Amino acid sequence: MTKNMVKETLIECARSYGEKVSKDYQTKDFFCSLKEECVASKATETSERLFDKCYREVKKSIEKYLNPPILPVEMTKVGEEKIKDLKNLITPDWHDGEKRDPSLPIIEE
């Protein structure tokens, strides 16, 4: 090692963020924790970056929890049953030997 080369000390930087959210009379905890090894001179930058990432991940999870994506009816089990029941009522091809209600119109596909 030359005189100009100074070996920097490695340190472990850890940051976390958590938040409690209430919805429908229930409280749910959201938490993220990250750690990374870095040189001491970069500790502040690393700390800020880790905290920002934790914060964003928690906020993203909370957003999904509070505003879940709306699934098309076909993608839910209840929706599949409803569609099957409707098709049985309005189409001429019946499944499982079910009989069509004669008062309903026949819809050709």
N, C-alpha and C positions, 0 to 999 in steps of 0.2 A: 504494500500500500504506500502510495506517495503521501507527502505532507498535505497536499490539497484535497485528497480524498478522505472524507470523514464518514465513517459508517454511522448511519442514522438508526436510532432505536426504533424497533417495531413495537407498536402498542395495539391493543384490541379495543376497538371503539364499538359500543353497543347503544342503540337507541330503540325506544318503543313508544307506542301511542295506543291508547284505549279509550273507548267511549261506551256509555250505557244508553240504550234507546228503549223507549216504552212504546208499545203498539198493542192495541186490543187488550189492555189490562195486564200485559206481560212485559217484563224487562229482559232485554237480551244484551249481552256483553260482546263487544267487538274489540279485538286486540291484535296488534302486530308487533313483532320484535325482530330486529335485525342486528347482526354484528359482523364486523369486518376488521381484518388486520391492516394497519396502515403505518406509514412512517410518522413519527411524532410531529413533524412540521406540517403534515396534511390533516391532522386530527380535526381541526375546526371544520374544514371543508367536508371531510368524510362524515362527521357528526351531523351536519346540516343536511347532507344528501340522504343519509339513512333516515333521519327524522321525517323529511319530506316524503320519502317513499312509504314509510309506515303510515303517515297521515293520509296520503292518497289511497292506499290500499284499504284502510278502515272506512274512509268516506265512500269508496266504491262499493264495499260490502253493505254498508248501511243503505245506500241508494237502492241496491238490488232487493234488500229486505223490505224497505218501505214501499217500493214501487216495483213489484215483481213483474216480469214480462207476461203479457196476456197471451196465452196459448190459443191457437185456433181450436175450435170445438173438436176437430178430428184427432187432435193430439192428446186429448184427455180420455181416460177410461170411461167416464160418465158420458162424454161426448160420443164415443164410439157406440155405446149402448143406445143413446138417443137416435143416432143416425141409422143404426140397424132397425130400430123400432119404426122409424119413419119410412124407411125403404120398404119394410114389410107391409106397411099400410097402403102405399101408393104405387108400387110397381107390380107387374104381373108375375114376376118370378119369385116364388115364395120359398123360404128356407125352412128346414125342419118340419115340413108338412103343415105349416101354419096356414090357416084360411084367411083370405082377404075379406075385409069388410065390404060387402057388395054396394053399400051406399056411397063409397068413395070412388072418385074417378080413377081410371087407369092412366098412368103417365108412362109413355114410352121413352126409353133412354136413347 
